[in-house]
Each structure stands twice: as C-alpha cells, then as structure tokens.
Amino acid sequence: MPPRFEGLRRLPGLNNKAFSGVFRQWLARQSIFRRVVMGVAGYLVLALIAYAIFGGNACAVMVDGKTVAVAANEKTARQALGEVLKQKSGEIGGSVKVAGKISYKAIKVQPEELLERETLQARLNETLTFSTECTAIVINGEEKIFIKEKEDAETLLAWLQTLYPVEAGEHPSIKENVELVKTSSAIDSVLDLETAKKTVLLGTNKIEQYVIKDGDTLWDIARAVNIDVDQIAMANPGIDIDNISIGQSLYLSKAAPLLTVVATRQVTVNEEIPYEVEVKKDDQLLLGEKKVLTAGEPGERTVTYLITRENGFETGRQVLDQKIIREATTEVVAMGSVTMLASRGGGRLSWPCSGGITSPFGMRWGRMHEGIDIGAGYGYKVVAAAGGTVISTGWEGGYGKAVQISHGGGLVTHYAHLSSIEVSNGQTVERGELIGLVGSTGSSEGPHLHFEVLMAGQPRNPVNYLP
C-alpha cells in the first residue's frame, strides 16, 4: 500500500476489510477515468493525422451538388458570391438570387488550383444562373413574356389595345386569355418594357430593322427579304406603309403576334349588286366578235354587316341583314360562232397545277373572289390551261408575279402569285406547257396558285371549265 494511504488504517470505525473494499473501488474508478482520457486523446491524435493526410485546404462552391468554383476557404467564397449578387442586383435594379441550392464543401486541391478573388468572382459570374422576381404574362396558360414590374405589364396590355386604328363603334379587346402572375425567372429572360412591346408584336425579340433609301419600294423590300407586304404591315402597326419615306425605319421580321387585338362593329351600307352576263352563241358573228343583246344593269341593296378586325386587319364580315332595293338586270351577249374552249379540247381547260382548291370562286368576307386558289407547294410547276398567246407577264400589285394568256374568242386565263415566270409577252404556248412556278408573291398568305377564267372580260367560275 502506498505510504500516503497508511493513515487510513488508523481512522476510527474502519477495519482492514472495509478499508480494502473502499480502496479497490477507488482504484477501479481511477482506471476507468484513465482509459476514457486515453481513448479521447487517441481519437484526437488520429483525427489530426487523418486531417493532415486527407483533410481539405480549400472550399468548393457547389450548386445543386455540382462544383462550379474553388476558393481558399468558405468565407472567401461567400464574400465573392455576395459581391457578384450585389453587382447583378445593381444592373437590373432589383434583388437577385442564384437559381439552385448553394452549398460549400471542404476539399483538398493543389495550391495553383485556388482562385484569386477577382478570378473567383468572374468564374461565379460566368457559371451561375441568376434569377429575380418578376411578372409573367401568361397567355392561354403558358408563360410567354417576363417583365420586371406588374405595372409595366399592365401598361403593355393597355398600349396594345390603343395601337391599331379604331373605327366608330369599335371596342378593342384582347382575344387570348391573359393573366399576370408573380414569379421568378432567369434575369436574361426578363425584358424591359420597350423590348416586351416588340416581342408581343412580332413573336420574337430578335428584330431586323431596315431604313428606307432613295428608290426603295415596299414591293422591292418585301421581295428582297422574302416576306409578304401584309407581313410588313403587321410588323409596323401605326405606319402608313403606302406612304413610306426616305430615312424611315421598318421592322422586317415575319410577324407572329403573341396577342390579338379584336375589334367588332356593325355597319350598314348601300351596295351595288353586280349583274350576271348570259352568253349566247351566234353563228352569224365571226369568232371573237360579240353583240350586246340586252344591256346589263347593276342592282342595289342595303346590307348590315358585323365586321371583325384582328390586329388592324379585317378577318370577317358577317351579313346580319339585307334589303334589296333594286334587282340587277342580266346582260345578254351574243358571241360569234363557238367559243375557244369548244374549238379546242372538247370545251374543257386543263388543270394548271396539281393540288386541291383551298378557296373557291365567289363572295369571301364581303368581297368577290374572282378565281380559285389551288394549294400547291412552293416551286410546283404551273402550266397553260389551254393553247394560246401570252398577253401579259410581270408584277401585278396584289397578284404578285402573274401571267395572262389569251385563248381567242374572248377567253383569257390568269395565273397569279408565281415565284417565277417562264414565258414572255407575245409567246405562243400549248396546253400543258410550263409558264411559271408556284410562289407567294403579292398579297398572299402562303404558296398557292390563284387561277382565274375571264370571258369577255367578266370573271367566270373556273370549276365549270375544268375536268
């Protein structure tokens, strides 16, 4: 027994047996304590050794678990990210956050892999996606435009409804279902008010502008960029495209407006009723001669229309009521001998191109459609419907590139919206001979052939002459 415990033997009330038990318990407690201390110390030593071997000397900046940059430590990484967010916030004038979950992880890298603060900020600026709170213009359930402030979105919608000329009695409204929803989006997709206006009008914010030069015509400009004149008009509402001037700017994108401004109104007008022309064969007259037996007189009627316009263009004209004031008088004309059609090919024309009829002969939207539209692909062959002489080739306003062929006896066929013309004035052509290619020139919504048949200058339904 150690000398320092000898005195315990002489304590009153303690015999040797009791002393031995107490002492052994004390020694046991001392042993447990030493083992715990030694274990903790050993663990710390091992941890220090492991850290020295495997521990990190850098901090990885991670977004959604993916490393985007490496900093010397977490503090440096957080400071660099804070500077980038502050810069972005200043640029857009609003709060900015990183799109994704940011985390930091201790890693071990070579010293040369550590980024200096400025380089670190540049790396974060390049690799991170930043988002900000904004207002989404939701069109028919789909987010189409992101704009910073709700007030700007409301201004845009109000501006759009005043953009197109308003006739008396019209009350413009937006056709689509539109909602303004608070959301967040990548800052690059958030538009300022002026860019948002152009995007609504054209369907894109990538817009080509053209400055009018001396000698320019609207038709030449449209052909140069391969778009229709009507599309230029749609892309430039509020501009009188029939009176363009040098130095004026026009948008030349193919307009696909995201929103449609609809306006309807009722109008009552007096209209002339065109008279029919009845042709009778007369063997007493030479081929090609004609004689008016009964002069035609137009009639008159009062018609009430419901007119619908979309983005400034008339798209519908519904007859609500009409009253006949005077019936038209049919004109009766005697034509010499047999018409050209009867003298060539059994009284029928051939189809000028392959395709189905997409728009028939007759009244359309309150106007007379004086031929038929044959749907055909761009560049399809257009051939002469019968033998004859080419009497006109070239540009014909809304008809675009067109050809007219005289077949004798007062019969003329007309081929419009061609992409190219393969014949010349005065040329004699045979039935089925190539005269041009299908296109979409002039006032056209897409590639097709507009085909007319005229007898004595009066339009006739081509279907009656085709097989």
C-alpha positions in Angstrom: 0.0 0.0 0.0 1.4 3.4 -0.8 2.6 5.3 2.3 0.1 8.1 1.6 -2.8 5.7 2.4 -1.2 4.3 5.6 -3.1 6.8 7.7 -6.4 5.4 6.6 -5.8 2.2 8.6 -6.0 4.2 11.9 -9.2 6.0 11.1 -11.9 5.3 13.7 -14.5 2.8 12.6 -12.6 1.4 9.7 -11.2 -2.2 9.9 -8.9 -3.7 7.4 -11.6 -5.4 5.5 -13.7 -2.2 5.0 -10.7 -0.3 4.0 -9.7 -2.8 1.4 -13.1 -2.6 -0.3 -13.2 1.2 -0.4 -9.7 1.3 -1.8 -10.3 -1.2 -4.5 -13.4 0.8 -5.6 -11.4 4.0 -5.8 -8.7 2.3 -7.9 -11.4 0.9 -10.3 -12.7 4.4 -10.8 -9.3 5.8 -11.4 -8.7 3.1 -14.0 -11.9 3.8 -16.0 -11.1 7.6 -16.0 -7.6 7.0 -17.3 -9.0 4.7 -20.0 -11.5 7.3 -21.1 -8.9 10.1 -21.2 -6.5 7.9 -23.1 -9.3 6.9 -25.6 -10.3 10.5 -26.3 -6.7 11.6 -26.7 -6.0 8.8 -29.1 -9.1 9.7 -31.2 -8.0 13.3 -31.4 -4.5 12.2 -32.4 -5.9 10.0 -35.2 -8.3 12.8 -36.3 -5.4 15.2 -36.5 -3.3 12.7 -38.5 -6.3 12.0 -40.9 -6.9 15.7 -41.4 -3.2 16.2 -42.1 -3.3 13.4 -44.7 -6.8 13.7 -46.2 -8.3 17.0 -45.0 -9.2 20.0 -47.2 -7.1 23.0 -47.9 -9.8 24.7 -50.0 -13.6 25.2 -50.3 -15.7 24.1 -53.2 -18.7 26.3 -54.2 -21.5 23.9 -55.3 -24.8 24.4 -56.9 -27.3 21.5 -56.7 -24.3 19.3 -55.8 -22.1 20.3 -58.7 -18.8 22.2 -58.2 -18.7 25.5 -60.0 -15.7 27.2 -58.4 -12.9 26.6 -55.8 -12.0 29.2 -53.2 -9.3 29.3 -50.4 -12.0 29.0 -47.8 -15.7 29.3 -47.2 -15.5 32.9 -46.0 -13.8 33.9 -49.2 -16.3 32.0 -51.3 -19.3 33.6 -49.5 -17.7 37.1 -49.9 -17.1 36.6 -53.6 -20.7 35.4 -54.2 -22.0 38.3 -52.3 -20.1 40.7 -54.5 -21.4 39.1 -57.6 -25.0 39.2 -56.4 -24.6 42.8 -55.4 -23.3 43.6 -58.9 -26.2 41.8 -60.6 -28.7 43.5 -58.4 -27.3 46.9 -59.3 -27.5 46.0 -63.0 -31.2 45.1 -63.0 -32.3 47.4 -60.2 -33.8 44.6 -58.1 -33.0 41.7 -55.8 -31.1 38.7 -57.4 -30.5 35.2 -56.2 -28.8 32.1 -57.5 -31.1 29.7 -59.4 -30.3 26.5 -57.5 -29.2 25.3 -54.0 -25.8 26.7 -52.9 -23.5 24.7 -50.7 -19.9 24.7 -49.6 -17.6 21.7 -49.1 -14.0 21.4 -47.8 -11.8 19.8 -50.4 -8.0 19.3 -50.9 -6.5 20.8 -54.1 -3.1 21.8 -55.3 -2.2 25.4 -54.4 -2.2 26.5 -58.1 -5.9 25.5 -58.4 -7.1 28.1 -55.9 -8.7 31.1 -57.5 -7.8 34.7 -56.6 -10.8 36.7 -55.5 -11.3 38.6 -58.8 -11.0 35.4 -60.8 -13.3 33.6 -58.4 -15.9 36.4 -58.9 -15.6 36.2 -62.7 -16.0 32.4 -62.6 -19.1 32.6 -60.5 -20.5 35.3 -62.8 -19.9 33.1 -65.8 -21.1 29.7 -64.5 -24.0 30.6 -62.2 -27.6 31.2 -63.4 -29.2 34.2 -61.6 -32.9 34.7 -61.1 -35.0 37.6 -60.0 -38.6 38.2 -59.1 -40.7 39.4 -62.0 -44.2 39.3 -63.5 -45.0 36.7 -66.1 -47.5 37.5 -68.9 -49.3 34.1 -69.1 -51.1 33.7 -72.5 -53.6 30.8 -72.7 -52.0 29.1 -69.7 -48.4 29.5 -71.0 -45.7 31.9 -69.6 -44.7 33.9 -72.7 -43.1 37.1 -71.5 -41.3 38.0 -68.3 -41.2 41.7 -67.4 -39.8 43.3 -64.2 -42.8 45.1 -62.8 -46.5 44.3 -62.9 -47.2 47.9 -63.7 -45.1 47.6 -66.9 -47.1 44.5 -67.9 -50.4 46.4 -67.4 -49.0 49.3 -69.4 -48.1 47.0 -72.2 -51.6 45.5 -72.4 -53.2 48.9 -72.4 -50.8 50.2 -75.0 -51.5 47.2 -77.3 -55.3 47.9 -77.3 -54.7 51.5 -78.5 -52.1 50.6 -81.1 -54.4 49.9 -84.0 -56.8 52.5 -85.6 -60.2 52.3 -84.1 -63.4 52.9 -86.1 -66.5 54.4 -84.8 -68.4 51.9 -82.6 -65.4 49.6 -82.1 -64.3 48.5 -78.6 -61.0 46.7 -78.8 -60.2 43.8 -76.6 -57.6 41.0 -76.3 -58.7 37.8 -77.8 -56.5 35.4 -75.8 -56.9 34.6 -72.1 -54.2 36.7 -70.4 -53.0 36.6 -66.7 -50.3 38.4 -64.9 -48.6 36.1 -62.4 -45.8 37.0 -59.9 -42.9 34.6 -60.4 -39.1 34.4 -60.7 -37.1 33.8 -63.8 -33.5 34.0 -65.1 -32.5 37.6 -65.3 -31.6 37.3 -69.0 -35.2 36.4 -69.9 -36.7 39.4 -68.1 -37.5 42.1 -70.7 -37.7 45.9 -70.4 -41.0 47.5 -71.5 -39.9 48.5 -75.0 -38.4 45.1 -75.8 -41.5 43.4 -74.4 -43.7 45.5 -76.8 -41.7 44.4 -79.8 -41.8 40.8 -78.7 -45.6 40.9 -78.4 -46.0 42.4 -81.8 -43.5 40.1 -83.7 -43.3 37.0 -81.6 -39.6 37.4 -81.0 -37.2 39.9 -79.6 -34.7 39.3 -82.4 -35.8 42.0 -84.7 -34.3 43.2 -88.0 -34.8 46.9 -88.9 -34.5 48.5 -92.4 -34.0 52.1 -93.1 -35.8 53.3 -96.3 -33.4 54.5 -99.0 -33.9 56.6 -102.2 -35.6 54.4 -104.9 -37.0 51.8 -102.5 -40.5 50.5 -102.9 -42.4 48.4 -100.4 -42.7 45.5 -103.0 -38.9 45.5 -103.6 -38.2 45.4 -99.9 -40.6 42.6 -99.4 -39.2 40.5 -102.2 -35.6 41.2 -101.0 -36.3 39.6 -97.6 -38.8 37.0 -98.9 -41.8 38.1 -96.9 -45.2 39.5 -97.9 -46.2 43.1 -97.9 -49.0 42.3 -95.5 -46.5 40.8 -93.0 -44.5 44.1 -93.1 -47.8 45.9 -92.4 -48.5 43.6 -89.4 -45.0 44.2 -88.0 -45.4 48.0 -88.3 -48.8 49.0 -86.9 -49.4 52.7 -86.9 -47.3 53.3 -90.0 -48.8 54.1 -93.4 -46.9 51.6 -95.5 -48.4 53.0 -98.6 -46.6 56.3 -98.0 -43.1 55.4 -96.8 -40.4 58.0 -96.9 -36.6 58.1 -97.1 -34.9 57.6 -93.7 -38.0 55.9 -92.2 -37.3 52.6 -90.2 -39.4 49.5 -90.7 -39.3 46.2 -88.9 -38.8 43.3 -91.3 -39.5 40.3 -89.2 -42.2 37.8 -90.2 -44.8 38.9 -87.7 -46.3 36.2 -85.5 -48.0 38.4 -82.8 -48.3 36.8 -79.3 -51.6 38.6 -78.7 -54.5 39.5 -80.9 -56.5 42.7 -80.5 -60.0 42.1 -81.7 -62.5 44.9 -82.6 -66.0 44.4 -84.0 -68.6 46.9 -85.3 -71.8 47.0 -87.2 -72.1 49.0 -90.4 -75.0 49.5 -92.8 -74.0 50.3 -96.4 -75.7 50.6 -99.8 -74.1 48.2 -102.2 -74.2 47.6 -105.9 -75.4 44.2 -107.0 -73.3 43.1 -110.0 -75.3 41.8 -112.9 -74.9 38.4 -114.5 -73.8 38.0 -118.1 -75.5 35.4 -120.2 -73.6 34.4 -123.4 -75.5 33.0 -126.4 -73.8 31.5 -129.4 -74.5 33.3 -132.7 -73.4 31.7 -135.9 -73.9 34.9 -137.7 -71.0 36.6 -136.0 -67.3 35.9 -136.6 -65.3 34.1 -134.0 -64.3 36.6 -131.3 -67.0 39.1 -132.2 -69.8 39.9 -129.7 -73.0 41.8 -129.6 -74.9 43.0 -126.6 -78.5 41.9 -126.9 -79.7 43.2 -123.5 -77.6 45.7 -121.6 -76.9 44.7 -118.0 -77.7 47.0 -115.1 -76.5 46.6 -111.6 -78.9 46.3 -108.8 -78.8 47.9 -105.4 -79.2 46.6 -101.8 -78.8 47.8 -98.2 -76.7 45.5 -96.1 -75.9 45.4 -92.4 -72.5 43.8 -91.7 -70.8 42.7 -88.5 -67.2 43.4 -89.3 -64.4 41.7 -87.3 -60.8 43.1 -87.3 -57.8 41.4 -85.7 -54.6 43.5 -85.3 -56.0 46.0 -87.7 -56.9 43.6 -90.5 -60.4 42.6 -91.4 -60.9 38.9 -90.8 -64.6 38.5 -91.0 -67.7 40.2 -92.5 -71.0 38.6 -91.5 -74.2 39.7 -93.1 -76.7 40.5 -90.3 -79.5 41.9 -92.5 -80.0 42.9 -96.1 -82.8 44.6 -98.1 -82.9 44.5 -101.9 -83.7 48.0 -103.3 -83.4 47.1 -107.0 -82.7 43.7 -108.7 -79.9 43.5 -111.2 -80.7 43.1 -114.9 -78.8 40.3 -116.6 -76.8 41.3 -119.6 -77.3 39.1 -122.7 -74.3 38.9 -125.1 -74.2 37.1 -128.4 -70.7 35.6 -129.1 -69.6 34.7 -132.6 -69.6 31.0 -133.5 -68.2 28.6 -130.9 -66.0 29.8 -128.1 -62.3 28.9 -128.0 -62.9 26.2 -125.4 -65.3 24.4 -127.7 -62.9 24.6 -130.6 -60.0 23.2 -128.5 -60.3 20.1 -126.5 -64.0 19.4 -126.2 -65.0 22.5 -124.2 -62.6 22.0 -121.2 -59.5 23.6 -119.7 -56.7 21.5 -118.2 -55.7 22.0 -114.5 -52.9 24.5 -114.4 -51.1 22.7 -111.5 -51.5 19.9 -109.1 -53.4 20.5 -105.8 -56.8 20.9 -104.3 -59.0 24.1 -104.1 -58.3 25.9 -100.9 -60.5 29.0 -101.6 -63.4 28.8 -104.1 -64.8 31.3 -106.6 -67.4 33.7 -105.2 -68.0 36.1 -102.3 -65.5 36.0 -99.5 -65.6 38.3 -96.5 -68.0 40.5 -98.4 -65.8 40.7 -101.4 -65.8 38.9 -104.7 -63.1 36.3 -105.1 -62.8 36.2 -108.9 -61.0 32.9 -109.2 -60.0 29.8 -107.3 -56.9 29.2 -105.1 -55.1 25.9 -105.7 -53.0 24.7 -102.8 -49.6 23.7 -104.1 -46.0 23.6 -102.7 -43.5 26.4 -103.4 -41.9 25.8 -106.8 -44.5 23.5 -108.2 -44.9 23.7 -112.0 -47.7 25.9 -113.4 -48.7 25.1 -117.0 -51.0 26.7 -119.6 -54.6 25.5 -119.2 -55.0 25.6 -123.0 -53.1 26.7 -126.0 -52.9 30.5 -126.7 -50.8 33.6 -126.7 -49.2 35.2 -123.7 -50.6 38.8 -123.4 -49.2 39.8 -120.0 -46.3 38.9 -117.7 -44.8 40.6 -114.7 -45.8 42.2 -111.4 -49.5 42.9 -110.9 -49.8 44.6 -107.5 -51.6 42.3 -105.1 -51.5 39.4 -107.6 -47.7 39.5 -107.4 -45.9 37.9 -110.3 -48.6 36.9 -112.8 -49.2 35.6 -116.4 -52.3 36.2 -118.6 -52.9 34.0 -121.7 -55.5 34.8 -124.4 -57.1 31.7 -126.0 -59.2 33.6 -128.6 -62.9 34.1 -128.6 -62.7 36.5 -125.6 -61.3 33.8 -123.3 -58.4 34.7 -121.0 -56.8 32.7 -118.2 -54.9 34.4 -115.4 -52.2 32.8 -113.2 -51.1 34.8 -110.0 -48.7 34.7 -107.0 -46.0 33.0 -109.0 -42.4 32.7 -107.7 -41.0 32.9 -111.2 -42.3 33.4 -114.8 -41.0 31.2 -117.5 -42.7 32.8 -120.6 -42.6 36.3 -122.2 -45.2 38.6 -123.8 -46.3 37.5 -127.2 -45.1 34.0 -126.8 -47.3 31.2 -128.2 -47.9 28.3 -125.7 -49.5 24.9 -126.0 -51.8 23.3 -123.5 -49.7 21.9 -120.6 -46.6 24.0 -121.4 -44.6 25.4 -118.4 -45.4 29.1 -117.8 -44.1 29.6 -114.2 -43.7 28.2 -110.7 -45.9 28.4 -107.7 -45.0 31.1 -105.2 -46.4 33.5 -102.6 -45.7 36.9 -104.2 -48.1 39.9 -103.8 -50.9 39.7 -101.2 -50.6 36.1 -100.3 -50.7 34.1 -97.0 -48.6 31.3 -98.4 -47.6 29.4 -101.5 -50.5 28.7 -103.9 -51.8 29.4 -107.4 -54.6 31.9 -107.9 -56.3 30.9 -111.1 -58.9 33.0 -113.0 -61.0 32.4 -116.1 -62.4 35.5 -117.8 -64.9 35.5 -120.7 -65.3 38.8 -122.5 -63.6 40.5 -119.5 -66.0 39.0 -116.9 -64.8 36.5 -114.3 -66.2 33.0 -114.5 -66.0 30.1 -112.1 -63.0 28.1 -113.3 -64.5 24.9 -111.9 -67.1 25.0 -114.7 -64.3 24.7 -117.2 -62.1 22.2 -115.6 -62.4 18.4 -115.8 
